[in-house]
Amino acid sequence: MAQDLRIAVAIPTFRRPERLASLLAALPDRFAELEDGVSVEVFVIDNDPDRSAEALATSDDLPVATTYAPEPTPGIAAARQHALEVTTGFDLLAFIDDDEVPRPNWLRALVDTWRRTGAAAVAGHVRTVFPSGTDPWVLASGLFARPLREDGESLPAAGAGNLLLDLAWIRRAGISFDASLGLSGGEDTLFTRAIVRAGGRVVACPASVAEDLLEEGRATRRFALARARHHGQTQSVIELRLADGAVARAVSRVRNLIKGAGWAVRGARRQASGALTRSLSRRAAGSREVQRGIGLVQGALGAAAPEYARDNAPRTGGIRAVRAALSRLARAFSPFFRSVTGVHTSQPVVVLTLDDGPDSEWTPRILDELAKRGATATFFVLLTRTRTHPELVERILSEGHEIALHGADHRRLTSFPRAEGFRMLTESKAELEDQTGHSIRWYRPPYGALSVSTWWAVRRAGMTSVLWTTSALDGRDAPHAERLARATSGISSGAILLAHDSRAAAQDGADDPAIAPIDRAQLISDVLDEYDRRGLKAVSLDQALRSGRLRRRMVLVG
C-alpha cells in the first residue's frame, strides 16, 4: 500500500474553458481509483495572457483540489516547464491535455507501471475520437492513429499528452522542457529523449488511456496534411538540437534533406498507385508521406513554422508564406544576427549576469554573497545608475567582476531611430570605458530586443550582443520557489543566467508594471547554493571564456 505519495496533475490549457470544465469534472472518479495514502492536486497551467481559465480554475465549486498557475509566455513548451516549476514537493507529475478525457484506470495504471518498472517516465496511450461526419480521407490517412505499445515496453521518446514523470529522478538529472521551442511544439519529444540520454527509462502503459476529442476544425485534410508536415519538421529540429557541434549539425541537416526527399518521392509513388487502383488509403497515406518529407526538408533548412499559432497571430499564404520560409532559411544559414546565448566549455561553470544596476541596496549585498563563494559575475549596467553610484562600479571591478553595458537607460534599443541608437551605443560605450578604465566588450539589449539593424549597430559600435540561456524570473512577479526552479532546472555547463541586482524604474526610462518586493540577495544566494550542490560554479563571461568559446544563436525580437 502506498504511503504519503503526492501526485500533481498538470493541465496546460489555452482558451478552452468548456473542454477544461469537462476534464475537471471527470477527474474525481479517476482519483477515487487510487490506493489509500495517495494524494492528488490539480494544477491548471493557463497559457492565455488574458487568463481565460482563471474564473473556472479558482471557482469554489471545483470537485478536486486545484491550483491556478498561469504562464503567459506563449507556447506549450513554456506551459509544461512551468508545470515542473510549480510542483516542487510532489513525487509524481502527470500531464493530461485540456482536450482529453481520461478513461477508467487512467492514473492508477500509470502509477502501477511506475512502481513496477521504476521508470523515469511512463507514457499512457492517447486515442483520438473523431467528430461525426469526419472526411473518410482523414480517417484513411492514419495521421491521428497512435501505435498501441506493449506494457512496460521501453520507448526512445514519448508525447506529453498522457505522461507520468518521476519528479525526483527528473530533478536529479536536471532535465527541463526547452521553452525556446516556443510555439513550434516538439518539446515533449526532446524532453523524453533527454531522459533516455541521461540513462533513464521511458516505458509504455497501454492500460492508461486518454481520449483526444478532435475538434471539427482539425478533422480536415488541410489540418491533417499540415500535421504530417509538422511531424517531419519536428523530427529535423529535434535532431539538430541533439547534435553536438557544427559538424554533427551539418551531418544532421544533410541526412534529413536526403531522408525528406526519399519520403516525398515514395509518397508521390504511393499517391499515383492509389489513383490508379482507386485506393483511398493509398492516396491518403501517400499524401501524408509527401508532406512528412517536405517537413523533414523544411526542418533541416531552418524553415519550420509554428504548429501552435495563436488565434491573433498573423497568418500568411501564397507569396507571403514563401517569403517567410525563405527568410527563415536565410537566417538559419546566415553567419550574422547571432547573439551570445552560452559558452561551449568542459568546465563546470555557469555564467552569472546581473542587469539594471548598480543599486545601493542590492548590489553590495549580492557582492557579499559572491565573495563568500569566490564566485564572479558580469554586471550589465545602466549609465543612469553608474553616474549615481560610481563607488559601486569601482567595487565591482576591484572584487574581480566584469562590467558590461546594458544601455544609457532602459529604453528598448529597437525604439530608437537608427542613427540615434548607434550614437547612444557608441557614446555609452565610451563613457563607461572612461569610467572603468576597461574595454567594454558586451552589450545586453534591454528586454532582449534586437532587430537586424540594431544588431548591426551593436557590432559597428564594437560590442557583441549577449542574451541568456535561462532567467531567475526576478523581473516579474513569481513565487520564490518558481524563480529558483527556473534558474536551476536543466542548467548545464556554459549556461548564462539572467538575474537582476536592481529593477529599472521610470528614471531609467522603463515603463514596467510594479512587482512585489523581492530579496534579490537571498534569491542569488539560494541559486548559488543549488549550483554548488550540482558541482557548478558561477563565473563572469570573461572568466568562462578562459576555458571555452562563445555559443551563439540567431535571436531577433522586436
C-alpha positions as CSV (number, residue, x, y, z in Angstrom):
1,M,0.0,0.0,0.0
2,A,1.3,3.5,-0.9
3,Q,2.2,5.8,1.9
4,D,2.3,9.6,1.5
5,L,2.6,9.5,-2.3
6,R,1.9,13.0,-3.6
7,I,0.8,13.3,-7.2
8,A,0.4,16.6,-9.2
9,V,-1.8,16.5,-12.3
10,A,-0.9,19.3,-14.7
11,I,-3.4,20.5,-17.4
12,P,-1.8,23.0,-19.8
13,T,-4.7,25.0,-21.3
14,F,-5.3,27.8,-23.8
15,R,-8.7,29.2,-24.4
16,R,-10.7,26.0,-24.0
17,P,-12.8,26.7,-20.9
18,E,-15.6,24.2,-21.9
19,R,-13.1,21.4,-22.5
20,L,-11.3,22.2,-19.3
21,A,-14.5,22.1,-17.3
22,S,-15.3,18.7,-18.7
23,L,-11.9,17.4,-17.9
24,L,-12.0,18.7,-14.3
25,A,-15.5,17.1,-13.9
26,A,-14.1,13.7,-14.9
27,L,-11.1,13.7,-12.6
28,P,-12.8,12.8,-9.2
29,D,-13.7,9.4,-10.5
30,R,-10.2,8.7,-11.7
31,F,-8.7,9.9,-8.4
32,A,-11.1,7.6,-6.5
33,E,-9.5,4.6,-8.2
34,L,-6.1,5.3,-6.5
35,E,-5.0,3.5,-3.3
36,D,-5.3,4.9,0.1
37,G,-2.4,7.1,1.1
38,V,-2.2,8.8,-2.3
39,S,-3.0,12.5,-2.5
40,V,-3.6,14.3,-5.8
41,E,-3.7,18.0,-6.6
42,V,-4.5,19.6,-10.0
43,F,-2.5,22.4,-11.5
44,V,-4.2,24.4,-14.3
45,I,-1.4,25.9,-16.3
46,D,-3.2,28.8,-18.1
47,N,-1.1,29.8,-21.2
48,D,-3.5,32.5,-22.1
49,P,-2.2,36.1,-21.3
50,D,-5.9,37.1,-20.9
51,R,-6.2,34.4,-18.1
52,S,-9.4,32.9,-19.7
53,A,-9.2,29.8,-17.4
54,E,-8.9,31.8,-14.2
55,A,-12.6,32.0,-13.3
56,L,-13.0,28.3,-13.7
57,A,-9.8,27.2,-12.0
58,T,-10.3,29.4,-9.0
59,S,-14.0,28.5,-8.5
60,D,-15.1,27.3,-5.1
61,D,-17.3,24.7,-6.7
62,L,-14.5,22.6,-8.2
63,P,-14.7,18.9,-7.5
64,V,-11.0,18.5,-7.0
65,A,-8.2,20.4,-5.2
66,T,-7.0,22.8,-7.8
67,T,-4.2,25.4,-8.1
68,Y,-4.3,28.0,-10.8
69,A,-0.8,28.5,-12.2
70,P,-0.8,31.0,-15.1
71,E,2.1,31.0,-17.5
72,P,1.7,33.9,-20.0
73,T,4.9,33.1,-22.0
74,P,3.5,31.9,-25.4
75,G,3.8,28.2,-26.2
76,I,3.1,24.8,-24.9
77,A,6.8,24.3,-24.0
78,A,6.7,27.2,-21.5
79,A,3.5,25.8,-20.1
80,R,5.0,22.4,-19.5
81,Q,8.2,23.8,-18.0
82,H,6.0,26.0,-15.7
83,A,4.3,22.8,-14.5
84,L,7.7,21.4,-13.5
85,E,8.5,24.5,-11.6
86,V,5.2,24.8,-9.6
87,T,5.1,21.2,-8.5
88,T,8.0,21.2,-6.1
89,G,7.3,18.9,-3.1
90,F,5.4,16.3,-5.2
91,D,6.6,12.8,-6.0
92,L,5.0,12.4,-9.4
93,L,3.7,14.7,-12.1
94,A,1.0,13.5,-14.6
95,F,0.3,15.6,-17.7
96,I,-3.0,15.5,-19.5
97,D,-4.1,18.0,-22.2
98,D,-7.2,20.1,-21.9
99,D,-8.9,18.5,-24.9
100,E,-8.6,14.9,-23.5
101,V,-10.8,12.8,-21.4
102,P,-9.2,10.2,-19.0
103,R,-10.8,6.8,-19.2
104,P,-11.2,4.4,-16.2
105,N,-7.9,3.4,-14.6
106,W,-6.1,6.2,-16.3
107,L,-3.9,7.4,-13.4
108,R,-3.9,4.2,-11.4
109,A,-2.4,2.3,-14.4
110,L,0.3,4.9,-14.8
111,V,1.3,4.8,-11.1
112,D,1.2,0.9,-11.1
113,T,3.5,0.8,-14.1
114,W,5.9,3.3,-12.5
115,R,6.1,1.3,-9.3
116,R,6.7,-2.0,-11.2
117,T,9.3,-0.7,-13.6
118,G,11.0,2.2,-11.7
119,A,10.9,4.2,-14.9
120,A,11.7,7.9,-15.0
121,A,8.6,8.4,-17.3
122,V,5.5,6.4,-18.1
123,A,3.7,7.1,-21.3
124,G,0.0,6.3,-21.4
125,H,-2.0,5.8,-24.7
126,V,-3.8,8.6,-26.4
127,R,-6.7,7.6,-28.6
128,T,-8.3,10.1,-31.0
129,V,-12.1,10.3,-31.1
130,F,-13.3,11.8,-34.4
131,P,-16.4,14.0,-34.7
132,S,-19.3,12.7,-36.6
133,G,-19.1,13.3,-40.4
134,T,-15.3,13.3,-40.5
135,D,-13.9,13.1,-44.0
136,P,-13.1,9.4,-44.8
137,W,-9.8,10.6,-46.3
138,V,-8.8,11.9,-42.8
139,L,-9.6,8.5,-41.3
140,A,-7.8,6.6,-44.0
141,S,-4.6,8.7,-43.7
142,G,-3.9,7.2,-40.3
143,L,-2.4,10.6,-39.2
144,F,-4.1,10.6,-35.8
145,A,-3.6,6.9,-35.1
146,R,-1.0,6.3,-32.3
147,P,0.5,2.8,-32.1
148,L,-0.5,0.7,-29.1
149,R,2.7,-0.3,-27.3
150,E,3.4,-3.4,-25.2
151,D,3.0,-2.9,-21.4
152,G,6.4,-1.8,-20.0
153,E,8.0,-1.5,-23.4
154,S,11.0,0.9,-23.4
155,L,10.4,3.9,-25.7
156,P,13.0,6.2,-27.3
157,A,10.7,9.2,-26.8
158,A,7.1,10.0,-26.0
159,G,4.5,12.7,-26.2
160,A,3.3,14.5,-23.1
161,G,-0.4,14.4,-23.7
162,N,-0.6,11.4,-21.2
163,L,2.6,11.2,-19.4
164,L,3.7,10.5,-15.8
165,L,7.1,11.8,-14.5
166,D,9.1,10.7,-11.5
167,L,10.0,14.2,-10.3
168,A,12.8,13.2,-8.0
169,W,14.6,11.5,-11.0
170,I,13.9,14.4,-13.3
171,R,15.3,16.9,-10.9
172,R,18.4,14.8,-10.1
173,A,19.1,14.6,-13.8
174,G,18.5,18.4,-14.3
175,I,16.2,17.9,-17.3
176,S,13.7,20.6,-18.3
177,F,11.4,21.4,-21.2
178,D,13.1,23.7,-23.8
179,A,10.9,26.8,-23.7
180,S,12.9,28.2,-26.7
181,L,10.8,25.9,-28.9
182,G,8.0,28.4,-28.3
183,L,5.0,27.7,-30.4
184,S,6.7,25.1,-32.6
185,G,6.0,22.0,-30.5
186,G,8.3,19.0,-30.1
187,E,9.3,20.0,-26.6
188,D,7.9,16.7,-25.2
189,T,9.9,14.6,-27.7
190,L,13.1,16.5,-26.9
191,F,12.4,16.2,-23.1
192,T,11.8,12.4,-23.2
193,R,14.8,11.8,-25.4
194,A,16.9,13.7,-22.9
195,I,15.6,11.4,-20.2
196,V,16.8,8.4,-22.2
197,R,20.2,10.0,-23.0
198,A,20.6,10.6,-19.3
199,G,20.2,6.9,-18.5
200,G,16.5,6.9,-17.6
201,R,13.7,4.8,-19.0
202,V,10.6,5.9,-20.7
203,V,8.1,3.0,-20.8
204,A,4.7,2.4,-22.3
205,C,1.5,1.9,-20.3
206,P,-1.3,0.9,-22.7
207,A,-3.8,0.4,-19.8
208,S,-3.8,4.1,-19.2
209,V,-6.0,5.7,-21.9
210,A,-6.8,9.3,-22.5
211,E,-9.2,10.1,-25.3
212,D,-8.3,13.1,-27.5
213,L,-11.6,14.7,-28.7
214,L,-10.6,16.1,-32.1
215,E,-12.2,19.4,-32.8
216,E,-14.2,19.7,-36.1
217,G,-11.8,22.3,-37.4
218,R,-9.0,19.8,-37.1
219,A,-10.8,16.9,-38.7
220,T,-9.9,18.1,-42.2
221,R,-7.5,17.2,-44.9
222,R,-5.8,20.6,-44.7
223,F,-5.1,20.2,-41.0
224,A,-4.1,16.6,-41.3
225,L,-1.5,17.4,-44.0
226,A,-0.2,20.3,-42.0
227,R,0.2,18.0,-39.1
228,A,2.1,15.5,-41.2
229,R,4.4,18.2,-42.4
230,H,4.9,19.4,-38.8
231,H,5.9,15.9,-37.7
232,G,8.7,16.0,-40.3
233,Q,9.8,19.5,-39.2
234,T,9.9,18.4,-35.6
235,Q,12.0,15.4,-36.3
236,S,14.6,17.5,-38.1
237,V,14.6,20.3,-35.4
238,I,14.9,17.8,-32.5
239,E,17.8,16.0,-34.2
240,L,19.5,19.4,-34.8
241,R,19.0,20.3,-31.1
242,L,20.6,17.0,-30.0
243,A,23.6,17.3,-32.4
244,D,26.8,18.1,-30.7
245,G,28.9,20.6,-32.6
246,A,28.8,22.2,-36.0
247,V,29.9,19.1,-37.9
248,A,27.2,17.0,-36.3
249,R,24.6,19.6,-37.1
250,A,25.7,19.7,-40.7
251,V,25.5,15.9,-41.0
252,S,22.0,16.0,-39.4
253,R,20.9,18.6,-42.0
254,V,22.2,16.6,-44.9
255,R,20.8,13.4,-43.6
256,N,17.3,14.8,-43.2
257,L,17.4,16.6,-46.6
258,I,18.1,13.2,-48.2
259,K,15.6,11.4,-46.0
260,G,12.9,14.1,-46.7
261,A,13.4,13.8,-50.4
262,G,13.1,10.0,-50.1
263,W,9.8,10.3,-48.2
264,A,8.4,12.7,-50.7
265,V,9.3,10.5,-53.7
266,R,7.9,7.4,-52.0
267,G,4.7,9.2,-51.1
268,A,4.3,10.5,-54.6
269,R,4.6,7.0,-55.9
270,R,2.0,5.7,-53.4
271,Q,-0.3,8.6,-54.4
272,A,-0.1,7.6,-58.1
273,S,-0.7,3.9,-57.2
274,G,-3.7,4.9,-55.2
275,A,-5.1,6.9,-58.0
276,L,-4.7,4.0,-60.5
277,T,-6.2,1.4,-58.1
278,R,-8.8,3.8,-56.7
279,S,-7.5,3.1,-53.2
280,L,-8.4,5.8,-50.7
281,S,-6.0,4.5,-48.1
282,R,-3.0,4.6,-50.6
283,R,-3.8,8.1,-51.8
284,A,-4.2,9.4,-48.2
285,A,-1.0,7.6,-47.0
286,G,0.9,8.9,-50.0
287,S,-0.1,12.4,-49.3
288,R,0.9,12.1,-45.7
289,E,4.3,10.8,-46.7
290,V,4.9,13.6,-49.2
291,Q,4.1,16.2,-46.5
292,R,6.3,14.5,-44.0
293,G,9.1,14.6,-46.4
294,I,8.6,18.3,-47.1
295,G,8.6,18.8,-43.3
296,L,11.9,17.0,-42.9
297,V,13.4,19.2,-45.6
298,Q,12.0,22.4,-44.0
299,G,13.2,21.5,-40.6
300,A,16.7,20.7,-41.9
301,L,16.8,24.1,-43.7
302,G,15.5,26.0,-40.7
303,A,12.2,26.9,-42.4
304,A,9.9,25.2,-40.0
305,A,6.8,27.1,-39.0
306,P,5.0,27.0,-35.6
307,E,2.2,24.4,-35.1
308,Y,0.6,26.2,-32.2
309,A,0.0,29.6,-33.8
310,R,-2.2,31.8,-31.6
311,D,-5.6,32.9,-32.9
312,N,-4.5,36.5,-33.3
313,A,-1.1,35.7,-34.8
314,P,-0.7,36.9,-38.4
315,R,-1.2,34.1,-40.9
316,T,0.4,34.1,-44.3
317,G,-0.3,32.4,-47.5
318,G,0.9,32.2,-51.1
319,I,3.8,34.5,-51.9
320,R,4.0,35.8,-48.3
321,A,4.4,32.3,-47.0
322,V,7.1,31.6,-49.5
323,R,8.9,34.8,-48.5
324,A,8.6,33.9,-44.8
325,A,10.1,30.5,-45.4
326,L,12.9,31.9,-47.4
327,S,13.6,34.4,-44.7
328,R,13.8,31.7,-42.1
329,L,16.1,29.7,-44.4
330,A,18.4,32.7,-44.8
331,R,18.5,33.2,-41.1
332,A,19.3,29.6,-40.5
333,F,22.4,29.7,-42.6
334,S,23.4,33.3,-42.1
335,P,26.6,33.9,-40.0
336,F,25.1,37.2,-39.0
337,F,22.5,38.3,-36.4
338,R,23.7,35.8,-33.8
339,S,23.9,36.8,-30.2
340,V,25.7,35.0,-27.4
341,T,23.4,32.6,-25.5
342,G,26.0,30.4,-23.8
343,V,29.6,29.2,-23.7
344,H,31.0,26.0,-25.1
345,T,33.1,24.7,-22.2
346,S,34.0,21.5,-20.4
347,Q,34.4,23.3,-17.1
348,P,31.6,23.0,-14.6
349,V,30.7,26.7,-14.7
350,V,27.6,28.8,-15.1
351,V,27.8,32.4,-16.3
352,L,26.0,34.7,-13.8
353,T,24.9,38.0,-15.3
354,L,23.1,40.8,-13.4
355,D,21.2,43.6,-15.0
356,D,19.8,47.1,-14.3
357,G,22.3,48.1,-11.6
358,P,24.2,49.2,-9.8
359,D,21.9,49.5,-6.9
360,S,22.8,51.0,-3.5
361,E,20.7,48.3,-1.6
362,W,21.1,45.1,-3.5
363,T,24.5,45.3,-5.4
364,P,26.6,45.4,-2.2
365,R,24.7,42.5,-0.6
366,I,25.0,40.4,-3.8
367,L,28.7,41.2,-4.0
368,D,29.0,40.0,-0.4
369,E,27.3,36.7,-1.4
370,L,29.6,36.3,-4.4
371,A,32.7,37.0,-2.2
372,K,31.7,34.2,0.3
373,R,31.8,31.6,-2.5
374,G,34.7,33.0,-4.6
375,A,32.2,33.5,-7.4
376,T,32.3,36.2,-10.1
377,A,29.7,37.7,-12.3
378,T,29.2,40.1,-15.3
379,F,27.2,43.2,-14.4
380,F,25.3,44.7,-17.2
381,V,24.9,48.3,-16.0
382,L,22.8,51.3,-16.9
383,L,24.6,54.7,-17.2
384,T,21.7,56.3,-15.3
385,R,22.9,54.1,-12.3
386,T,26.7,54.3,-12.8
387,R,26.6,58.1,-12.8
388,T,24.9,57.9,-9.4
389,H,26.9,55.1,-7.9
390,P,30.5,55.3,-9.2
391,E,31.7,53.8,-5.9
392,L,29.8,50.6,-6.7
393,V,31.3,50.4,-10.2
394,E,34.7,50.6,-8.5
395,R,33.9,47.9,-6.0
396,I,32.6,45.5,-8.7
397,L,35.8,45.8,-10.6
398,S,38.1,45.7,-7.6
399,E,36.5,42.3,-6.5
400,G,37.2,40.7,-9.8
401,H,33.9,41.0,-11.6
402,E,33.2,42.2,-15.1
403,I,31.4,45.4,-16.2
404,A,29.3,45.3,-19.4
405,L,26.8,47.8,-21.0
406,H,23.0,47.5,-20.6
407,G,22.4,50.9,-22.0
408,A,22.4,54.7,-21.3
409,D,19.0,53.9,-19.9
410,H,16.5,51.0,-20.1
411,R,14.6,52.0,-23.2
412,R,14.4,49.3,-25.9
413,L,17.2,49.7,-28.5
414,T,14.6,49.0,-31.2
415,S,12.7,52.1,-30.1
416,F,15.5,54.4,-31.2
417,P,15.7,55.9,-34.7
418,R,18.7,54.1,-36.4
419,A,21.2,56.9,-36.2
420,E,20.2,57.8,-32.7
421,G,20.5,54.2,-31.5
422,F,24.0,53.9,-32.9
423,R,25.0,57.2,-31.3
424,M,23.7,56.1,-28.0
425,L,25.7,52.8,-28.2
426,T,29.0,54.4,-29.1
427,E,28.7,57.3,-26.6
428,S,27.6,55.0,-23.8
429,K,30.5,52.6,-24.5
430,A,33.0,55.4,-24.5
431,E,31.6,56.9,-21.2
432,L,31.7,53.5,-19.5
433,E,35.2,52.8,-20.7
434,D,36.3,56.2,-19.4
435,Q,34.7,55.5,-16.0
436,T,36.1,51.9,-15.6
437,G,39.4,52.1,-17.5
438,H,38.5,48.8,-19.2
439,S,37.4,47.9,-22.7
440,I,33.7,47.2,-22.9
441,R,33.1,44.0,-25.0
442,W,29.5,43.0,-24.2
443,Y,26.1,44.6,-24.6
444,R,22.8,43.3,-23.4
445,P,19.8,44.9,-25.1
446,P,17.0,45.8,-22.6
447,Y,14.2,43.3,-22.8
448,G,16.4,41.3,-25.2
449,A,15.0,43.4,-28.0
450,L,17.2,43.3,-31.2
451,S,16.3,43.8,-34.9
452,V,18.6,43.3,-37.9
453,S,19.5,47.0,-37.9
454,T,20.2,47.2,-34.2
455,W,22.2,44.0,-34.2
456,W,24.4,45.7,-36.8
457,A,24.6,48.9,-34.7
458,V,25.9,46.9,-31.7
459,R,28.6,45.3,-33.9
460,R,29.5,48.7,-35.5
461,A,29.8,50.1,-32.0
462,G,32.5,47.4,-31.3
463,M,30.4,45.2,-29.0
464,T,28.8,41.8,-29.0
465,S,25.2,41.3,-28.0
466,V,24.7,38.9,-25.1
467,L,21.4,37.3,-24.3
468,W,20.8,34.3,-21.9
469,T,20.0,30.7,-21.5
470,T,17.6,31.0,-18.7
471,S,16.5,33.6,-16.1
472,A,15.7,33.9,-12.5
473,L,12.3,35.4,-13.2
474,D,13.1,38.3,-11.0
475,G,11.8,40.9,-13.5
476,R,8.2,39.9,-12.8
477,D,6.0,38.6,-10.0
478,A,6.6,34.9,-9.2
479,P,6.9,32.8,-6.1
480,H,10.4,32.3,-4.8
481,A,10.3,28.5,-5.5
482,E,9.3,29.2,-9.1
483,R,12.2,31.6,-9.6
484,L,14.6,29.2,-8.1
485,A,13.3,26.4,-10.2
486,R,13.6,28.4,-13.4
487,A,17.1,29.5,-12.6
488,T,18.3,25.9,-11.9
489,S,16.2,23.5,-13.8
490,G,18.1,21.9,-16.7
491,I,21.2,24.1,-16.2
492,S,24.4,22.7,-17.6
493,S,28.0,23.9,-18.0
494,G,28.2,27.1,-20.1
495,A,24.7,28.3,-19.5
496,I,24.1,32.0,-19.0
497,L,21.7,33.0,-16.2
498,L,19.9,36.3,-16.4
499,A,19.3,37.9,-13.0
500,H,19.0,41.5,-11.7
501,D,20.8,43.4,-8.9
502,S,18.1,46.1,-9.3
503,R,15.0,46.9,-11.2
504,A,14.9,49.7,-13.8
505,A,12.4,52.4,-12.9
506,A,10.9,55.5,-14.5
507,Q,14.1,57.5,-14.0
508,D,15.9,54.8,-16.1
509,G,13.4,55.1,-19.0
510,A,11.5,52.0,-18.0
511,D,7.7,51.8,-18.1
512,D,7.2,48.4,-16.5
513,P,4.4,47.4,-14.1
514,A,5.3,47.3,-10.4
515,I,6.1,44.0,-8.8
516,A,6.1,42.8,-5.2
517,P,9.3,43.4,-3.2
518,I,11.9,40.7,-3.6
519,D,15.0,39.9,-1.7
520,R,17.4,39.8,-4.6
521,A,20.4,38.8,-2.5
522,Q,18.6,35.9,-1.0
523,L,17.5,34.7,-4.4
524,I,21.1,34.8,-5.7
525,S,22.3,33.0,-2.6
526,D,19.7,30.2,-3.0
527,V,20.5,29.9,-6.7
528,L,24.3,29.6,-6.0
529,D,23.6,27.1,-3.2
530,E,21.8,24.9,-5.7
531,Y,24.6,25.3,-8.3
532,D,27.1,24.3,-5.5
533,R,25.1,21.1,-4.9
534,R,25.4,20.3,-8.6
535,G,29.1,20.9,-8.7
536,L,28.7,24.1,-10.7
537,K,30.4,27.4,-10.0
538,A,29.2,30.9,-11.0
539,V,31.7,32.9,-13.1
540,S,31.7,36.0,-15.2
541,L,31.5,35.7,-19.0
542,D,35.1,36.8,-19.3
543,Q,36.2,34.1,-16.9
544,A,34.2,31.4,-18.6
545,L,35.9,32.2,-21.9
546,R,39.3,31.4,-20.5
547,S,38.4,27.7,-21.0
548,G,35.7,27.9,-23.6
549,R,34.3,29.7,-26.6
550,L,31.1,31.6,-27.3
551,R,27.9,29.8,-28.2
552,R,25.7,31.9,-30.4
553,R,22.2,31.7,-31.8
554,M,20.2,34.0,-34.1
555,V,17.6,35.7,-32.0
556,L,15.7,38.7,-33.2
557,V,13.0,40.2,-31.1
558,G,11.2,43.5,-31.6
